[in-house]
């Protein structure tokens, strides 16, 4: 059942892009297929450009959420065509490839992140267990990586470093396997203890709750609501269930960061959808087109959206519609949404 061997290759000062590229080339000679999973879109595009420029006779692909879903699926299909035929292939991806993707690489290189992410990435290595030797999963620490805007990854990375140090000092306490249950259990103990104050999901006075509270309280004892009722009515509520289910539901957001979708002109289909939306007489009735547009859309953060609108790289399909599309020259056919003209290959780093 052991399909992979995990190799801790952290080093003082961290790995440069050139160093990672050298490791990729070495492993490509050994296994014929490399997957490099990075933490940021900036890292993905920088490493992709480096490998794409120097890799001769090798298919090099990029995957990130700067690409619309239709684009990503097309790239995954092309990679899957290469792998069974043992064609040399390299894929540089953000963590989007870690879940729900059935793909089998000979080597995986994972930028240091949470143990859960490393385990997921390892699941893309020798996935089918058909290779004569276990696949290799390298953990590397990139030089100068900025995770200030990716708190979950940053916290996970720091705790993983602690686990890796403990494993290095005494592998037997984890049964000699860094991906074994004991290691993952220790990781989650550290992870949730470090974030125990956040795990109750606090809400503030500007939320629908209207006061400082947390979702854990709203769904358990709900004391503030009970005391508020008591002050007004001079008695405790007579109902057995005193939780504020509806309020908690309204306050909860599965994804905390708001983003706005922009339709991108990927391929003939993406351009067709944009053209038809621009020409539609009754846009609010174009349900079919708007549904199709979801596969050709990229989500961007509000401050990026505002900057792109200011620079006139995105436009409304019709005035006042709230539906926006990207200027064709700012979508690259290899890497997706671009911060400048696609030919310049300078991509958004957010």
C-alpha positions as CSV (number, residue, x, y, z in Angstrom):
1,X,0.0,0.0,0.0
2,X,3.0,2.4,0.3
3,X,3.1,4.2,-3.0
4,X,5.4,7.1,-2.3
5,X,8.5,8.0,-0.3
6,X,8.6,11.5,1.2
7,X,11.9,13.3,1.2
8,X,12.5,16.4,3.4
9,X,14.7,18.6,1.3
10,X,14.5,21.9,3.2
11,X,17.7,23.8,3.3
12,X,19.0,26.9,5.1
13,X,18.1,30.0,3.1
14,X,15.5,28.2,1.0
15,X,15.4,27.0,-2.6
16,X,15.7,29.4,-5.5
17,X,13.7,29.0,-8.7
18,X,16.8,27.9,-10.5
19,X,17.5,25.3,-7.8
20,X,13.9,23.9,-8.1
21,X,14.3,23.8,-11.9
22,X,17.5,21.8,-11.6
23,X,15.7,19.3,-9.3
24,X,12.8,19.1,-11.7
25,X,15.2,18.3,-14.6
26,X,17.0,15.6,-12.6
27,X,13.7,13.9,-11.6
28,X,12.4,14.1,-15.1
29,X,15.3,12.0,-16.2
30,X,14.4,9.4,-13.5
31,X,10.6,9.2,-13.7
32,X,9.6,11.1,-16.9
33,X,6.9,13.2,-15.3
34,X,7.1,15.9,-12.6
35,X,4.4,17.8,-10.7
36,X,5.4,20.9,-8.8
37,X,2.8,22.2,-6.4
38,X,3.4,25.8,-5.2
39,X,1.5,28.1,-2.8
40,X,1.1,31.3,-4.8
41,X,0.1,32.2,-8.4
42,X,3.3,34.3,-8.5
43,X,5.4,31.3,-7.8
44,X,3.5,29.3,-10.3
45,X,4.1,31.7,-13.2
46,X,7.7,32.4,-12.3
47,X,8.6,28.7,-12.2
48,X,6.6,27.9,-15.3
49,X,8.3,30.6,-17.3
50,X,11.7,29.3,-16.3
51,X,10.9,25.7,-17.1
52,X,9.0,26.6,-20.3
53,X,12.0,28.6,-21.6
54,X,14.6,25.9,-21.1
55,X,12.8,22.5,-21.4
56,X,13.4,21.1,-24.9
57,X,11.3,18.1,-26.0
58,X,9.2,18.3,-22.9
59,X,5.6,19.3,-22.5
60,X,5.4,22.0,-19.8
61,X,2.0,23.1,-18.4
62,X,0.7,25.7,-15.9
63,X,-2.4,25.4,-13.7
64,X,-3.8,28.1,-11.5
65,X,-7.1,30.0,-10.8
66,X,-5.9,32.7,-13.2
67,X,-7.3,30.3,-15.7
68,X,-11.0,29.7,-16.3
69,X,-12.4,26.2,-15.5
70,X,-12.7,25.3,-19.2
71,X,-9.0,26.2,-19.7
72,X,-7.9,24.2,-16.7
73,X,-9.9,21.1,-17.8
74,X,-8.3,21.4,-21.3
75,X,-4.8,21.4,-19.8
76,X,-5.6,18.5,-17.5
77,X,-6.8,16.5,-20.5
78,X,-3.6,17.2,-22.4
79,X,-1.5,16.1,-19.4
80,X,-3.5,12.9,-19.1
81,X,-2.8,12.2,-22.7
82,X,1.0,12.5,-22.1
83,X,1.2,10.3,-19.0
84,X,0.1,6.9,-20.2
85,X,2.4,7.2,-23.2
86,X,5.4,8.1,-21.0
87,X,5.9,11.4,-22.8
88,X,8.1,13.7,-20.7
89,X,5.8,16.2,-19.0
90,X,6.1,18.9,-16.3
91,X,3.2,20.6,-14.6
92,X,3.5,23.6,-12.3
93,X,0.3,24.1,-10.3
94,X,-1.1,25.9,-7.4
95,X,-2.9,23.8,-4.7
96,X,-6.0,23.5,-6.9
97,X,-4.6,20.2,-8.2
98,X,-4.6,18.7,-4.7
99,X,-8.3,17.6,-4.6
100,X,-10.6,16.0,-7.0
101,X,-8.0,15.4,-9.7
102,X,-7.2,11.8,-10.7
103,X,-3.7,12.1,-12.2
104,X,-0.5,10.1,-11.7
105,X,3.0,11.6,-11.8
106,X,6.3,9.9,-11.2
107,X,7.6,12.7,-9.0
108,X,5.9,15.4,-7.0
109,X,7.8,18.5,-5.6
110,X,5.7,20.3,-3.0
111,X,6.5,23.8,-1.7
112,X,6.4,23.7,2.1
113,X,2.8,24.0,3.3
114,X,0.4,22.2,5.8
115,X,0.8,18.5,6.2
116,X,-2.7,18.0,4.8
117,X,-1.7,19.8,1.6
118,X,1.5,17.7,1.4
119,X,-0.5,14.5,1.8
120,X,-2.9,15.6,-0.9
121,X,-0.1,16.4,-3.3
122,X,1.5,13.0,-2.5
123,X,-1.8,11.5,-3.7
124,X,-0.9,12.7,-7.2
125,X,2.4,10.7,-7.2
126,X,2.4,7.0,-8.3
127,X,-1.4,7.3,-7.7
128,X,-2.2,4.0,-9.4
129,X,0.7,2.1,-7.7
130,X,1.9,0.7,-11.0
131,X,5.5,1.9,-10.9
132,X,8.2,-0.6,-10.0
133,X,9.5,1.6,-7.2
134,X,7.7,4.1,-4.9
135,X,7.2,7.6,-6.3
136,X,9.2,10.4,-4.7
137,X,7.7,13.4,-3.0
138,X,10.1,16.2,-2.3
139,X,9.3,18.9,0.3
140,X,11.2,22.1,-0.5
141,X,11.2,25.5,1.2
142,X,11.1,28.3,-1.4
143,X,13.3,31.3,-0.9
144,X,11.6,34.7,-0.2
145,X,8.0,33.4,-0.5
146,X,5.4,35.9,0.8
147,X,2.4,34.2,2.4
148,X,1.1,37.3,4.3
149,X,-2.2,37.3,2.4
150,X,-2.5,33.5,2.7
151,X,-2.9,33.0,6.5
152,X,-4.1,29.4,6.4
153,X,-1.2,28.3,4.3
154,X,1.3,30.3,6.4
155,X,0.1,28.8,9.7
156,X,0.1,25.3,8.2
157,X,3.6,25.8,6.8
158,X,5.0,26.9,10.2
159,X,3.4,23.9,12.0
160,X,4.7,21.5,9.3
161,X,8.2,22.7,9.9
162,X,7.8,21.9,13.5
163,X,6.6,18.3,12.7
164,X,9.4,17.8,10.2
165,X,11.9,18.8,12.8
166,X,10.4,16.4,15.3
167,X,10.4,13.7,12.7
168,X,14.1,14.3,11.9
169,X,15.0,14.1,15.6
170,X,13.0,10.9,16.3
171,X,11.3,9.2,13.3
172,X,10.2,6.2,15.4
173,X,7.7,8.3,17.3
174,X,5.8,8.6,13.9
175,X,6.4,5.0,12.9
176,X,9.1,6.2,10.5
177,X,6.5,7.7,8.1
178,X,5.9,11.4,7.9
179,X,2.5,10.8,6.3
180,X,1.4,8.2,8.8
181,X,-1.6,8.8,11.1
182,X,0.6,9.7,14.1
183,X,2.3,12.5,12.2
184,X,-1.0,13.9,10.9
185,X,-2.6,13.6,14.3
186,X,0.2,15.6,15.8
187,X,-0.1,18.2,13.1
188,X,-3.8,18.8,13.7
189,X,-3.2,19.0,17.5
190,X,-0.7,21.8,16.9
191,X,-2.8,23.4,14.2
192,X,-6.0,23.7,16.1
193,X,-4.3,24.7,19.3
194,X,-2.5,27.5,17.5
195,X,-5.9,28.7,16.1
196,X,-8.2,27.9,19.0
197,X,-9.3,31.5,19.3
198,X,-10.4,31.5,15.7
199,X,-12.2,28.2,15.7
200,X,-15.3,29.7,17.4
201,X,-15.8,31.9,14.3
202,X,-16.2,35.4,15.7
203,X,-18.7,37.9,14.4
204,X,-18.8,41.7,15.1
205,X,-21.3,44.4,15.5
206,X,-21.3,45.1,11.7
207,X,-22.5,41.6,11.0
208,X,-26.1,40.4,10.7
209,X,-25.8,39.4,14.4
210,X,-25.5,43.1,15.4
211,X,-23.1,42.5,18.3
212,X,-19.8,40.9,19.1
213,X,-20.4,37.2,19.5
214,X,-19.3,33.9,17.8
215,X,-21.0,31.2,15.8
216,X,-20.1,28.6,18.3
217,X,-22.1,30.4,21.0
218,X,-25.0,31.1,18.6
219,X,-25.3,27.4,17.9
220,X,-24.8,26.2,21.5
221,X,-25.8,28.0,24.7
222,X,-26.5,31.4,23.0
223,X,-26.2,33.1,26.3
224,X,-26.2,36.7,25.0
225,X,-29.6,36.2,23.3
226,X,-31.0,34.4,26.3
227,X,-29.9,37.2,28.6
228,X,-31.3,39.8,26.2
229,X,-34.6,38.1,26.2
230,X,-34.6,38.0,30.0
231,X,-33.9,41.7,30.3
232,X,-36.8,42.6,28.1
233,X,-39.3,40.1,29.4
234,X,-38.2,39.5,33.0
235,X,-38.1,35.8,32.4
236,X,-36.2,33.1,30.5
237,X,-37.5,31.9,27.2
238,X,-39.7,28.9,27.6
239,X,-38.6,27.1,24.4
240,X,-36.2,24.1,24.8
241,X,-34.0,25.1,21.8
242,X,-32.5,28.5,22.3
243,X,-30.0,28.6,19.5
244,X,-30.1,31.2,16.8
245,X,-29.9,29.0,13.8
246,X,-31.1,31.4,11.1
247,X,-28.8,34.2,12.3
248,X,-25.8,31.9,12.4
249,X,-26.6,30.7,8.9
250,X,-26.8,34.3,7.6
251,X,-23.5,35.2,9.3
252,X,-21.6,32.2,8.1
253,X,-19.5,32.4,4.9
254,X,-17.9,29.3,3.5
255,X,-15.4,31.5,1.7
256,X,-14.5,34.6,3.6
257,X,-12.8,36.5,0.9
258,X,-15.3,38.1,-1.6
259,X,-14.4,37.9,-5.3
260,X,-15.9,39.0,-8.5
261,X,-16.2,36.9,-11.7
262,X,-14.9,38.2,-15.0
263,X,-15.7,36.4,-18.3
264,X,-12.5,35.7,-20.2
265,X,-12.1,35.2,-24.0
266,X,-10.6,31.7,-23.8
267,X,-10.9,30.0,-27.2
268,X,-13.7,30.4,-29.7
269,X,-16.3,29.5,-27.1
270,X,-15.3,32.2,-24.6
271,X,-15.3,34.8,-27.3
272,X,-18.7,33.7,-28.6
273,X,-20.3,33.9,-25.2
274,X,-18.9,37.5,-24.7
275,X,-20.1,38.6,-28.1
276,X,-23.6,37.2,-27.6
277,X,-23.9,38.8,-24.2
278,X,-22.8,42.2,-25.6
279,X,-25.4,41.9,-28.4
280,X,-28.3,40.5,-26.2
281,X,-31.4,42.6,-26.3
282,X,-32.7,41.4,-22.9
283,X,-29.7,40.4,-20.9
284,X,-31.6,39.5,-17.8
285,X,-33.3,36.7,-19.7
286,X,-30.1,35.2,-21.1
287,X,-29.9,32.5,-18.5
288,X,-28.3,30.0,-20.9
289,X,-25.5,32.3,-21.8
290,X,-24.9,33.4,-18.2
291,X,-24.7,29.7,-17.2
292,X,-22.2,28.9,-20.0
293,X,-20.2,31.9,-18.9
294,X,-19.4,30.3,-15.5
295,X,-17.0,27.9,-17.2
296,X,-15.3,30.8,-18.9
297,X,-14.9,33.1,-15.9
298,X,-12.1,33.9,-13.5
299,X,-12.7,35.2,-9.9
300,X,-10.6,38.1,-8.8
301,X,-10.3,40.1,-5.6
302,X,-12.2,43.4,-5.4
303,X,-9.1,45.6,-5.2
304,X,-7.7,43.8,-8.3
305,X,-11.1,44.2,-10.1
306,X,-11.1,48.0,-9.3
307,X,-7.6,48.4,-10.6
308,X,-8.4,46.5,-13.8
309,X,-11.5,48.6,-14.3
310,X,-9.4,51.8,-13.8
311,X,-6.9,50.5,-16.4
312,X,-9.7,49.6,-18.8
313,X,-8.7,46.0,-19.1
314,X,-12.2,44.8,-18.2
315,X,-15.6,46.1,-19.6
316,X,-19.3,45.6,-18.9
317,X,-21.0,43.6,-21.5
318,X,-23.8,46.2,-21.3
319,X,-23.9,49.4,-19.2
320,X,-25.4,48.7,-15.8
321,X,-25.5,45.0,-16.2
322,X,-22.8,44.2,-13.6
323,X,-21.5,41.5,-16.0
324,X,-17.8,42.1,-17.0
325,X,-15.5,40.6,-19.6
326,X,-11.7,40.8,-20.1
327,X,-10.0,42.4,-23.0
328,X,-8.7,39.6,-25.2
329,X,-5.0,40.8,-25.1
330,X,-4.9,40.3,-21.4
331,X,-5.6,36.5,-21.4
332,X,-2.7,34.3,-22.2
333,X,-3.4,30.9,-23.7
334,X,-0.8,29.2,-21.4
335,X,-1.4,30.9,-18.1
336,X,-4.7,32.7,-18.2
337,X,-5.5,36.2,-16.7
338,X,-2.6,38.6,-17.2
339,X,-1.7,41.9,-15.5
340,X,-0.5,43.3,-18.8
341,X,-0.7,42.3,-22.4
342,X,-0.4,38.5,-22.7
343,X,2.7,38.8,-24.9
344,X,4.6,40.3,-22.1
345,X,3.9,37.4,-19.7
346,X,3.7,39.6,-16.6
347,X,0.9,38.1,-14.5
348,X,-1.1,39.2,-11.5
349,X,0.5,38.1,-8.3
350,X,-2.5,38.1,-6.1
